[in-house]
Amino acid sequence: MAKTVTLPDGTKLPALGMGTWNMGESSATWKEEVATLRQGVEAGLKVVDTAEMYGQGRSESLVGEAMRDLRDDIFLVSKVLPTNASAEGVAKACRASLRRLATDRLDLYLLHWRGSVPLAETIEAFRKLKEEGLIRYWGVSNFDVDDIQELEKYTRPGECASNQILYNLEHRGVEYDLLDTNRFRHVMTMAYSPIGQGGALLQNKAVKAVAARHTTSNGPASPAQIALAWVLRMNNVMPIPKASSLAHLKDNIAAQEITLTNEDLAALDAAFPPPASKEPLDMI
């Protein structure tokens, strides 16, 4: 049975989602990216994450095309830029996202990161969208502990559904206090870039050595699958790796078959030590 995560109201979602950062950028890869997203949804990866910022809306347009006849099978996530986070800006930005996505509602709408607009104003704008039926849930992204605590001044318990943050073996600072801060408030954590951005993580000797000890239904495990399995094992954390090809998608899905041993985890801890003290929140 596939692992799940839980929203504050008890709604359960598959623990592995699909990200779309840098997708929709090229007409040459458009068709393959559409096909990959569709295949992922059909394979049970129902959470699709995008943002108005990605490709200046092209990612949302790509997702809109991919889910044309699959909308009811998808838990759709998008994000509003902090420059659009005013009462008027949120209303306008959300409707523009809905047009690009060719849908009448978002399942989850996130503030991409904090800006100069007061949180209380953005939250009220989210509430209005929810009342109008344009979004089901709202949440935040790139919020650290102090941001989450400030958020509580303006919200009811369980109102903020998710906090999307950078989390992978190379960026473990959130383990010191943020992951627990989210869990305590029943805020589901979404982990972007779960396998890193460059090749350094995937070229690491320890990650390669762990990969050599595992196999999946797709064949020998890859370093990317180990990195993804490492995030997937965390309680109520949803990694949202990008998969722009069918081969990449199949690898991501197969990573769910990997159970890391205590020996594996110790080796990865030695190579990528957990935080010993509070660290500034990493963002990319």
VOPAGU-2260 file (C-alpha; in pm, 1 decimal, decimal comma):
REM VOPAGU-2260
SITE   aa  ch    i         X         Y         Z
SITE  MET   A    0       0,0       0,0       0,0
SITE  ALA   A    1     139,8     340,6    -102,5
SITE  LYS   A    2     236,2     576,9     177,6
SITE  THR   A    3      11,9     874,9     244,5
SITE  VAL   A    4      26,0    1216,1     411,0
SITE  THR   A    5    -259,4    1383,1     596,1
SITE  LEU   A    6    -398,2    1736,8     577,6
SITE  PRO   A    7    -523,6    1910,0     895,7
SITE  ASP   A    8    -885,6    1806,4     827,7
SITE  GLY   A    9    -790,3    1439,0     793,3
SITE  THR   A   10    -783,2    1427,9     412,7
SITE  LYS   A   11    -521,7    1177,0     297,5
SITE  LEU   A   12    -306,1    1219,8     -13,7
SITE  PRO   A   13     -39,3    1001,4    -176,5
SITE  ALA   A   14     299,3    1082,7     -18,8
SITE  LEU   A   15     467,1    1119,3    -357,9
SITE  GLY   A   16     366,3    1413,2    -574,2
SITE  MET   A   17     486,5    1568,6    -899,1
SITE  GLY   A   18     659,9    1903,6    -934,2
SITE  THR   A   19     673,2    2110,1   -1252,9
SITE  TRP   A   20     949,2    2365,1   -1194,5
SITE  ASN   A   21    1127,7    2433,2   -1528,6
SITE  MET   A   22     862,0    2239,9   -1719,6
SITE  GLY   A   23     673,8    2402,1   -2006,9
SITE  GLU   A   24     981,3    2605,7   -2100,1
SITE  SER   A   25    1037,6    2452,2   -2444,4
SITE  SER   A   26     801,7    2361,2   -2727,3
SITE  ALA   A   27    1041,4    2078,0   -2816,8
SITE  THR   A   28     971,2    1893,5   -2491,2
SITE  TRP   A   29     610,3    2004,5   -2439,7
SITE  LYS   A   30     440,4    1687,4   -2566,2
SITE  GLU   A   31     663,6    1455,5   -2364,6
SITE  GLU   A   32     609,5    1660,1   -2049,9
SITE  VAL   A   33     231,5    1651,8   -2099,1
SITE  ALA   A   34     243,1    1274,6   -2151,7
SITE  THR   A   35     460,7    1227,6   -1844,8
SITE  LEU   A   36     226,0    1423,3   -1619,0
SITE  ARG   A   37     -72,1    1228,4   -1747,4
SITE  GLN   A   38     106,2     897,6   -1693,8
SITE  GLY   A   39     198,0    1001,6   -1340,8
SITE  VAL   A   40    -162,2    1082,6   -1251,4
SITE  GLU   A   41    -278,2     753,8   -1401,3
SITE  ALA   A   42     -13,1     577,2   -1189,4
SITE  GLY   A   43    -158,2     731,2    -873,9
SITE  LEU   A   44      56,7    1042,8    -827,6
SITE  LYS   A   45    -244,7    1267,1    -794,3
SITE  VAL   A   46     -74,6    1574,9    -644,2
SITE  VAL   A   47      54,6    1810,4    -915,4
SITE  ASP   A   48     241,1    2121,9    -804,0
SITE  THR   A   49     296,1    2433,5   -1012,8
SITE  ALA   A   50     315,6    2813,9    -968,2
SITE  GLU   A   51     241,8    3132,6   -1156,0
SITE  MET   A   52     614,6    3207,7   -1143,8
SITE  TYR   A   53     723,8    2891,0   -1324,8
SITE  GLY   A   54     801,2    2989,3   -1682,0
SITE  GLN   A   55     587,8    3303,3   -1630,3
SITE  GLY   A   56     275,6    3090,1   -1640,7
SITE  ARG   A   57     386,6    2836,4   -1902,8
SITE  SER   A   58     409,3    2559,6   -1643,9
SITE  GLU   A   59      46,7    2620,0   -1545,3
SITE  SER   A   60     -54,9    2609,4   -1911,4
SITE  LEU   A   61     128,4    2279,3   -1952,3
SITE  VAL   A   62     -46,7    2132,5   -1649,1
SITE  GLY   A   63    -378,2    2260,7   -1780,6
SITE  GLU   A   64    -329,0    2074,5   -2106,2
SITE  ALA   A   65    -209,9    1759,5   -1931,4
SITE  MET   A   66    -509,5    1732,9   -1700,2
SITE  ARG   A   67    -783,1    1830,1   -1947,3
SITE  ASP   A   68    -992,0    1515,9   -1887,1
SITE  LEU   A   69    -823,5    1414,1   -1560,3
SITE  ARG   A   70    -911,0    1712,0   -1341,3
SITE  ASP   A   71   -1118,9    1516,5   -1090,8
SITE  ASP   A   72    -828,6    1273,2   -1039,8
SITE  ILE   A   73    -582,8    1549,3    -950,7
SITE  PHE   A   74    -506,2    1741,4    -632,7
SITE  LEU   A   75    -388,8    2063,3    -795,8
SITE  VAL   A   76    -146,4    2300,3    -622,1
SITE  SER   A   77     -32,0    2645,0    -736,5
SITE  LYS   A   78     134,8    2944,2    -575,4
SITE  VAL   A   79      96,5    3320,0    -573,2
SITE  LEU   A   80     401,9    3545,3    -586,0
SITE  PRO   A   81     459,0    3769,5    -282,9
SITE  THR   A   82     434,6    4073,1    -514,8
SITE  ASN   A   83      75,6    3963,6    -587,1
SITE  ALA   A   84     -12,5    3882,8    -225,3
SITE  SER   A   85    -233,1    4185,5    -154,7
SITE  ALA   A   86    -611,2    4143,6    -128,1
SITE  GLU   A   87    -660,5    4264,1    -485,6
SITE  GLY   A   88    -347,5    4091,0    -614,4
SITE  VAL   A   89    -437,3    3746,4    -476,5
SITE  ALA   A   90    -785,0    3761,9    -629,9
SITE  LYS   A   91    -645,3    3861,9    -967,9
SITE  ALA   A   92    -351,5    3618,3    -962,6
SITE  CYS   A   93    -567,8    3321,9    -865,2
SITE  ARG   A   94    -810,7    3383,0   -1148,1
SITE  ALA   A   95    -523,7    3418,4   -1395,7
SITE  SER   A   96    -381,0    3086,3   -1274,7
SITE  LEU   A   97    -721,4    2921,4   -1311,5
SITE  ARG   A   98    -746,4    3046,4   -1671,2
SITE  ARG   A   99    -404,0    2905,9   -1758,6
SITE  LEU   A  100    -487,3    2579,8   -1584,6
SITE  ALA   A  101    -826,3    2565,5   -1759,5
SITE  THR   A  102   -1003,7    2475,6   -1437,2
SITE  ASP   A  103   -1256,2    2629,7   -1200,9
SITE  ARG   A  104   -1071,0    2563,5    -874,7
SITE  LEU   A  105    -738,9    2493,2    -708,2
SITE  ASP   A  106    -713,2    2226,6    -441,4
SITE  LEU   A  107    -430,9    2409,3    -261,7
SITE  TYR   A  108    -307,1    2766,3    -306,7
SITE  LEU   A  109      22,6    2870,3    -148,3
SITE  LEU   A  110     198,4    3199,0     -78,0
SITE  HIS   A  111     526,9    3131,2    -260,1
SITE  TRP   A  112     740,5    3311,1      -2,2
SITE  ARG   A  113     703,9    3607,1     230,9
SITE  GLY   A  114     711,3    3956,1      91,6
SITE  SER   A  115     611,0    4303,3     208,6
SITE  VAL   A  116     234,6    4246,7     215,5
SITE  PRO   A  117     108,5    4185,8     571,9
SITE  LEU   A  118      26,4    3819,4     634,3
SITE  ALA   A  119    -316,3    3908,7     769,0
SITE  GLU   A  120    -412,7    4066,8     435,3
SITE  THR   A  121    -300,1    3764,9     232,9
SITE  ILE   A  122    -480,8    3523,9     464,6
SITE  GLU   A  123    -805,1    3719,8     433,8
SITE  ALA   A  124    -768,0    3708,0      55,1
SITE  PHE   A  125    -720,8    3329,2      72,6
SITE  ARG   A  126   -1031,2    3298,1     291,0
SITE  LYS   A  127   -1233,5    3494,8      38,4
SITE  LEU   A  128   -1118,6    3266,8    -244,5
SITE  LYS   A  129   -1218,9    2966,6     -34,8
SITE  GLU   A  130   -1562,9    3114,4      32,7
SITE  GLU   A  131   -1604,2    3168,7    -340,8
SITE  GLY   A  132   -1513,5    2806,9    -413,9
SITE  LEU   A  133   -1203,0    2897,2    -613,7
SITE  ILE   A  134    -968,6    2713,4    -373,8
SITE  ARG   A  135   -1022,3    2421,8    -133,7
SITE  TYR   A  136    -722,9    2478,8      94,9
SITE  TRP   A  137    -451,6    2739,3     136,5
SITE  GLY   A  138     -99,9    2724,1     273,2
SITE  VAL   A  139     246,4    2874,3     257,4
SITE  SER   A  140     588,6    2805,4     112,2
SITE  ASN   A  141     939,3    2879,8     238,3
SITE  PHE   A  142     812,1    2964,8     588,9
SITE  ASP   A  143    1049,6    2908,5     880,6
SITE  VAL   A  144     949,8    2852,9    1244,3
SITE  ASP   A  145     913,3    3222,7    1327,4
SITE  ASP   A  146     697,2    3272,0    1016,8
SITE  ILE   A  147     470,7    2981,7    1115,6
SITE  GLN   A  148     442,0    3121,4    1467,5
SITE  GLU   A  149     348,9    3464,0    1331,8
SITE  LEU   A  150      94,1    3301,9    1103,4
SITE  GLU   A  151     -82,2    3165,1    1410,9
SITE  LYS   A  152    -169,6    3518,6    1520,3
SITE  TYR   A  153    -407,6    3548,4    1226,3
SITE  THR   A  154    -534,2    3193,1    1175,7
SITE  ARG   A  155    -745,3    2926,6    1336,2
SITE  PRO   A  156    -591,4    2584,3    1417,7
SITE  GLY   A  157    -578,3    2367,4    1105,1
SITE  GLU   A  158    -643,3    2656,0     868,4
SITE  CYS   A  159    -297,7    2650,6     707,9
SITE  ALA   A  160    -287,8    2316,8     526,1
SITE  SER   A  161      73,0    2295,6     408,5
SITE  ASN   A  162     419,7    2448,5     415,6
SITE  GLN   A  163     630,6    2377,6     107,1
SITE  ILE   A  164    1004,5    2393,4     173,8
SITE  LEU   A  165    1341,3    2291,9      33,5
SITE  TYR   A  166    1433,7    1957,1     186,8
SITE  ASN   A  167    1680,9    1693,0      77,5
SITE  LEU   A  168    1999,4    1524,8     200,0
SITE  GLU   A  169    2202,8    1837,2     122,8
SITE  HIS   A  170    1957,2    2070,1     297,4
SITE  ARG   A  171    1865,0    1920,2     635,0
SITE  GLY   A  172    1845,9    2233,4     849,3
SITE  VAL   A  173    1466,4    2204,6     875,0
SITE  GLU   A  174    1507,1    1887,1    1079,6
SITE  TYR   A  175    1623,4    2092,7    1377,1
SITE  ASP   A  176    1283,7    2246,4    1445,8
SITE  LEU   A  177    1072,2    2326,6    1139,0
SITE  LEU   A  178     953,7    1974,6    1054,8
SITE  ASP   A  179     833,1    1927,3    1411,9
SITE  THR   A  180     678,9    2275,8    1412,8
SITE  ASN   A  181     474,8    2179,7    1106,2
SITE  ARG   A  182     377,7    1838,5    1246,7
SITE  PHE   A  183     267,9    1980,5    1581,4
SITE  ARG   A  184      24,2    2206,3    1397,4
SITE  HIS   A  185     -85,6    1929,1    1156,6
SITE  VAL   A  186      62,2    2130,9     869,6
SITE  MET   A  187     163,1    1891,1     592,5
SITE  THR   A  188     519,7    1949,4     470,5
SITE  MET   A  189     583,5    1946,7      95,7
SITE  ALA   A  190     950,2    1897,4       2,8
SITE  TYR   A  191    1067,2    2059,7    -318,3
SITE  SER   A  192    1392,2    1959,2    -492,0
SITE  PRO   A  193    1404,0    1630,8    -294,6
SITE  ILE   A  194    1689,7    1493,6    -504,6
SITE  GLY   A  195    1888,3    1817,8    -523,4
SITE  GLN   A  196    1946,9    2059,8    -806,8
SITE  GLY   A  197    2293,1    1979,9    -931,8
SITE  GLY   A  198    2483,9    1656,9    -971,3
SITE  ALA   A  199    2676,2    1675,5    -643,7
SITE  LEU   A  200    2421,3    1484,7    -436,9
SITE  LEU   A  201    2382,1    1212,1    -696,4
SITE  GLN   A  202    2759,0    1177,4    -738,1
SITE  ASN   A  203    2819,6    1138,0    -366,1
SITE  LYS   A  204    3007,0     816,7    -282,4
SITE  ALA   A  205    2786,3     730,4      15,0
SITE  VAL   A  206    2465,5     772,9    -187,3
SITE  LYS   A  207    2611,4     557,8    -465,5
SITE  ALA   A  208    2714,6     290,5    -215,0
SITE  VAL   A  209    2365,3     277,5     -64,8
SITE  ALA   A  210    2213,9     257,4    -413,3
SITE  ALA   A  211    2436,8     -40,2    -492,4
SITE  ARG   A  212    2269,1    -233,4    -207,2
SITE  HIS   A  213    1913,6    -192,4    -340,5
SITE  THR   A  214    1702,9    -295,0    -637,4
SITE  THR   A  215    1355,2    -199,6    -755,1
SITE  SER   A  216    1110,3    -343,7   -1005,9
SITE  ASN   A  217    1282,4    -111,3   -1255,7
SITE  GLY   A  218    1623,7    -268,9   -1189,5
SITE  PRO   A  219    1920,9    -158,9    -977,5
SITE  ALA   A  220    1844,7     143,2    -759,5
SITE  SER   A  221    1991,3     477,6    -866,5
SITE  PRO   A  222    2135,0     750,6    -641,8
SITE  ALA   A  223    1831,1     965,8    -729,2
SITE  GLN   A  224    1598,6     693,0    -604,8
SITE  ILE   A  225    1792,1     668,0    -279,2
SITE  ALA   A  226    1769,3    1044,8    -227,5
SITE  LEU   A  227    1395,2    1031,8    -294,3
SITE  ALA   A  228    1339,1     727,5     -71,0
SITE  TRP   A  229    1524,3     909,9     206,6
SITE  VAL   A  230    1269,3    1196,0     198,2
SITE  LEU   A  231     973,2     961,9     148,1
SITE  ARG   A  232    1047,2     782,6     474,8
SITE  MET   A  233     974,5    1097,4     677,8
SITE  ASN   A  234     639,8    1125,2     855,9
SITE  ASN   A  235     384,4    1352,8     685,4
SITE  VAL   A  236     636,9    1486,1     431,6
SITE  MET   A  237     547,5    1484,0      60,6
SITE  PRO   A  238     837,1    1509,1    -186,4
SITE  ILE   A  239     741,1    1662,8    -521,1
SITE  PRO   A  240    1020,6    1571,9    -764,2
SITE  LYS   A  241     997,9    1688,5   -1122,7
SITE  ALA   A  242     976,0    1419,7   -1390,2
SITE  SER   A  243     991,8    1554,7   -1743,4
SITE  SER   A  244    1030,7    1213,5   -1910,6
SITE  LEU   A  245     853,8     878,7   -1874,5
SITE  ALA   A  246    1179,3     707,7   -1774,6
SITE  HIS   A  247    1236,7     960,2   -1497,2
SITE  LEU   A  248     877,2     920,5   -1381,2
SITE  LYS   A  249     910,4     541,5   -1361,1
SITE  ASP   A  250    1224,2     579,6   -1150,9
SITE  ASN   A  251    1045,4     814,9    -911,9
SITE  ILE   A  252     753,4     574,8    -873,8
SITE  ALA   A  253     986,1     278,1    -816,0
SITE  ALA   A  254    1169,3     470,0    -540,9
SITE  GLN   A  255     863,9     402,0    -323,0
SITE  GLU   A  256     969,2      35,2    -313,1
SITE  ILE   A  257    1296,3     113,7    -134,1
SITE  THR   A  258    1319,7      72,0     243,5
SITE  LEU   A  259    1643,0     216,9     374,9
SITE  THR   A  260    1812,4      14,5     649,0
SITE  ASN   A  261    1970,6     147,5     967,1
SITE  GLU   A  262    2306,9      89,2     800,5
SITE  ASP   A  263    2198,0     295,3     500,3
SITE  LEU   A  264    2071,2     579,5     718,3
SITE  ALA   A  265    2390,6     583,2     924,8
SITE  ALA   A  266    2601,5     605,2     608,4
SITE  LEU   A  267    2389,9     891,9     475,1
SITE  ASP   A  268    2405,3    1072,7     811,2
SITE  ALA   A  269    2784,1    1046,9     805,0
SITE  ALA   A  270    2795,6    1196,3     455,3
SITE  PHE   A  271    2523,4    1457,2     517,9
SITE  PRO   A  272    2515,2    1529,7     893,6
SITE  PRO   A  273    2184,9    1635,4    1049,8
SITE  PRO   A  274    2177,7    1988,0    1197,5
SITE  ALA   A  275    2324,8    2034,4    1545,0
SITE  SER   A  276    2174,0    2382,5    1588,0
SITE  LYS   A  277    1927,5    2621,3    1428,0
SITE  GLU   A  278    2018,6    2710,8    1068,4
SITE  PRO   A  279    1872,2    2978,2     838,3
SITE  LEU   A  280    1599,6    2841,9     612,8
SITE  ASP   A  281    1743,5    2739,6     274,3
SITE  MET   A  282    1560,6    2846,5     -39,9
SITE  ILE   A  283    1630,4    2810,5    -410,3
